[in-house]
Amino acid sequence: MSTGIELRDITKRYGDDPRAPLAVKGISFEVPKGTLTTILGPSGCGKTTTLRMIAGLETPSSGRIIMGGRDVTTLGPAERNVSMMFQSYALFPHMNVIDNVGYGPRMSGLRREEARARAREALRGVGLVDYDDRLPSELSGGQQQRVALARALVLEPEILLFDEPLSNLDARLRREMREEIRNLQQRLGLTVAYVTHDQSEALAVSDQIIVMDNGVIAQRGSPQQLYGRPESEFVAAFMGEAMVFPALAHADGRVDLGPLTLPSRHSIAPGIVKVAVRPEAWLIDSAVGLPAIVRKVVYLGSVYEYVFETELGSVFVVSPDLSRPLNIGAQINLSLAAHGVSVVPAAA
C-alpha cells in the first residue's frame, strides 16, 4: 500500500535556544494512503505538535515530511492539499451554513454559485440537508461538528487532519460522530491523521494507533495489538484501565503473579516483570485462585464494578454477571481469563 504521509526522524524544539527541550524527539512513522492513523497520548506528549507539523502550521526543527512521495517539509499549508478540522470547529459566526462550507472553494477562485453547489454536496454527504441558511448559533454541537467536517471535505483534500474533533460533544454524540467520521473515511478512501487523548475513540476509528509519551513513540500498531499486546507498562496502563502488578518470570516462560501462574505470550527475560490486567479479565468466585474480599460495589446497569482487597493490593474488576451480585465483605477467589492479560518488562 502506498504511503499517504511519512515522517522521517522528525524533531521539534520551540524557540531558538538549542538547549531548550524537544517537544518531539526524532519520531518516524507512516500513514498508508486511504487509511486512518490515530496519534494518541496524554496532554503534553507531542501529539498535537506532530499534527500541526503535518498540516504545515509548524516547521520541524529537523527531519523530513513526505506526502504522496513529495517532500513537503518546508511547504506551507496551502501547498500541501490538506484540510484540518479543529477542536473548536472554527466556524464563522456571521456566516450561514452554506457560506461557511463554501468559503474554501470561494477563496480557491470558484464562482459563488459553483462554490455553493460544492458546499451543498458536501453537506449532503454529512447528513445536513436543508440547513443552508442557519447560523452556527442555531445549530446543536453535533450539527456544528458536521458543518466543520463538510467544510474540510469540500476542498477534496488528499489528506484530512483531525485535532480532538469530538471533545466538545456529549457521550452519545461522540459515539455517533466517530462512526460518521470512520464511515466517511472508508467510503471516500481518505488518508486521515487523527489526534485524540481518548482511548475508546482511538480504538473505534483507527487502522493504526501511534501512542506517544513525552515526545517519543511508545508503541504503534493496530487497535488489537495496542490493546491486547502492549509492549510497556505505560502503554498497558494508558490503553484502557489496566492495573499493573509486579510478578516473577521463570526461564520456562511461566510467570508467577502472587498465587496465580500464567504463561507469557511472548519471550521475556527471567526476573522481575510487570503483569497488566484489564478489569474485565478477572473471573470471580473460582474454585481456586487469588483470595479476595469485596470492599466496594458499584452498579452501572449493564455491569457491576468491584474493588477487592487481595495480597496484590486493591484489584478493580468489571463483571457483566448481574444475576449474582456480591455484597461488601464477601470472600471469594479471583482467577484470570485468557484475554486482557499482558506481561511487560518492568520499568527501568
N, C-alpha and C positions, 0 to 999 in steps of 0.2 A: 504494500500500500504506500502511495507516495506521501511525502511529508507536507502538511499544510504550514506548520510552524516548527522551527527548530531553534533552540537556544544552545549556544556553544560557549561554555565556560564564562557565563555572564556574572559580572560583579557590579555592585552599585554602592558608591560612597557619596553621601551628601556633603556639599561644601568642597572647598579647595585644600583643606588640611589633609595631607597624606596620612597623618596619624589618626584621623577620625575613624571610628569603627565602620565596618562594612555592614550595610543593611541586607545585601545579598552577596553570598560568598562563593562564587565560582560554580554556579549551577548549570547543568546541561540536561535537556530533555526534548522530546519531540511530541508534537500533536499530529497524528496521521490525518490526512485530508478526509473530510467527511465524518469526523468523529468528535466526541465531546470529552475534553480533559478538564477535570476539576483540580484547582490548586487549593488545598485545604490546610488549615493550620490555625493556631491561636493568634490573638492580637499581637502585632509586633513581630511576626515570624518572617515577614518579607513578601507575603503573597500578593498584596495589592501593589507594592512597588514592582514586582515582576510583571503583573498585568499591565501596569502603566508603561513599562518599557516595551512590551509587545505592541501596545497601542501607539507608541511614539510620543507619549506625553512626558516620558523621562528618557534620558540618554544613558546607556550603560557606561560605567567607568572603564570597563574592559570587556572583551568578548564580542561575539557576533550574533545577530538575529537574522535568520533566513526565513523567508516566506515564499512558498511556491518555487523554491530554487533560486530566489533572488535575495541578495544581501541588502537588507533594509535598515541596518544598524543606525545609519546617520540620517535616514529619511524622516520627514515629519508625518503626522497622522494623515494628512490629505494625500500623501504619496503612497500609502500602504494599502488602500482599499479595504479598510477595516471599519466596522461600526462598533461602538461601545455603549452599553446600557448601564447607567449609573444607579447606585443605591437610591438616590433622591428622585430618580426619573427625569429631573431637569426639564420638565415641560414649561413652555412659555405660558404664563398665567393669563395673558391678554389675548392669546390666540385660541380659536376653537380647535376642535379635534382634527378636522381635515387640514387646517393650515399648519398645525403642529407637525403632522406627519408629512405634509408636502413641503415643509421648509427646506429639507435637504435637497430634494430634486430641483426646487426653485433656485437654490444657491449654486447648483451644478449647471444652470443655464436653461432648464426646461421652461417652456411657456406655462402660464398659470393653469390652464385647463388640462394640459398634459400632466403636470405635476399633481393636480387634484385627482386625475384618473388613476395615476400610480398609487397615490395615497389611499384612495378608496379600495383598490385591490388589496393593498397591504392590510387595511383594517378588516376586510372580509376574511383574510387569512388568519387573523387572530380572534375572530368571532365578534367583531364590533361592526354591525351594520346599522345604519340609521342613527349614528351618534355624531354625524359630521359637524353639526352646529353647536354642540355642547362645549362649554368651557371646562378646563380641568377641575375647577372648584365644584362643578356639578356632577363629578364622577366619583364612584367609590374607589378605594385603594386598589382593588383588583382591576377595575376598568382603566385607571391611570397607568397601571403596570402594563396592560395590553396596548395602550396607546404608545407608551415608550418602546415596547417591543416592535410594534408596527413601524415606528419611526426609524428604528435600527434596521429593520428588514427592507424598507422601501428602497434603500440605496443599493440593494443586491450586492452586499459585500462578499468578498472571498472569505473573510474571517469575521466572526461575531464574538465580541468580548462582553462578559457579564461581571460586574463588581457588586457582590452581595445583593442581587436583584430582588430577593424575596424577604429581606429582613424587616421591612416595614409592614408586612401583611400578617394577619392572624393565622392561626394554625391551619384552619380549613382552607383558606385561600392559598397559603403556601403550598399545600399538597396539590391543589388544583393547578396552580400556575407552574409548579415544577413539572407536572405531567404535560402541560401545554408546551412548555419550552422543549422538553425531550421529544414530544411528538413532532413539533415543527422542525427541530434539528434533524431528525431521522427522515422526515418526509422530503425536506428540501436538500438533504445531503450537505448541511452546513458544517464548516470547520469552526469549532467553538472552544474557547478557553473561558473557564467559569471559576470565579473566586467565591469561596464561602468559608465560614467557620463552623457551619452546621453539618455534622457527620451524616445524619439521616438524609439531608438534601444531597450531599455528595454521592452517597450510595444509590440514591434513586435515579440520578440523571446521567451518571458517568459511564463512559467506556474505559477511562483510565483516571486514576486518582494519584495526585502527587501530594504527599504530606510534607509540609515544610516545618522546620523547627529552628529558630534562631538563625535564619538566613541560609540554611542548607536544606537539601532534600533528605528527609529521614527515611522515606521509602516511597516507591512508585509501583503501580501495578493495577490490576483490575479491582473492582469493588470486592469481589470474592476473596482475592488474595490479601487485600489490606485488612479485611475483617477477620478472615479465617486463619491467615498465616502471617501475623505481624512479626517483624524481624527485630524489634526492640521493645523495651519496656514503655518508652514514650508512645510509640505507635499503638501498642496494645491498649494502653490506658486512654489514648485520645480517640480511637475508633470505637465509640460506644462507652459502656460503663464498666469495663473490665476492672476487677480488683487484682492486684499483683501481690503474690506471696513468695517469700524465699523458699527454695527447695534444693534438693541434692540430686545431681545426675550421676549415674554409675556408668562404668565403661561398657556395659552390655546394653545401654540405651534406656534402662529403667530410670524413672525419676520418682523420688520419694517426696511427697507433699504431706507432712505430718504422718498420720496413719494410712494415707492413701498412696497407692503406687500406680503410676501411669506410664505408658510408653511415650518416648519422644517421637514426634512425627518427622523429624529431620535430625541429621547428625549434629551432635553438640558435645563439646569437650566435657569430660567428667569434672565434677566440682560443684560449687555453689552456682545455682541458676535462679531464674525467676519463672513462676508459672502465672500466666494471666488467665483469669477465669471470668467469663461473662455471666451476668446474673441468671440468664436462662439455662446455663449449663449445669446448674446444681439439681440433683434429683433428691427429693425429700422422702424421708422415712424409709430408707433402705434397711435391709436386714443387718448389714454391717457397713462400716464406713467411718465418717468423722462425727463423733458425738457433738450434739449441738442443742442449745437451749434457746427457745424463742424469746426475744427481748422486745420486738416491735412488730406490729401487724398493721398494714395499710390496705384497704380495699379500694380498687380503682375501676370496678365494673367488669372489665374483661380479665383482670389478673389480680392476684394478691402480691404485695411486696412484703417481704420479711427481712428482719435483721436478726441474725443468730449470733450467740456467743459461743465461740469454739476455741480450741487450743491454738488455732491460727490467728485468733483475734476476731473482730467483728466480720461477719460474712453477710453480704447483701444478696438476696435471692428473689427472683421473679418467678411466680408459679401460675400457670394457667388453670390449675385444678381448683375450681370453685366449689366442688361438691364436698370437700373435706377441709375446711379452713382450720388452721391451728390457732390455739389460744396462747396468750403470753404465759410463759413458764413451761410450756410443753417441752419434753425432752425427746429428741429423735436422732436419727443418723442421716448424714448427708453423704451422697456419692456423686460422681461426675459422669456426665454423658460423654459421648464420643465427639460431639461438636462443641464449639465455643471455648476450647481449652488450648492454650498455646504455651510452649516452652521457649523462653527467650534468654539470651545471655544476661547475666547480672551486670548492672551499670558499673562502669569503672569508677 
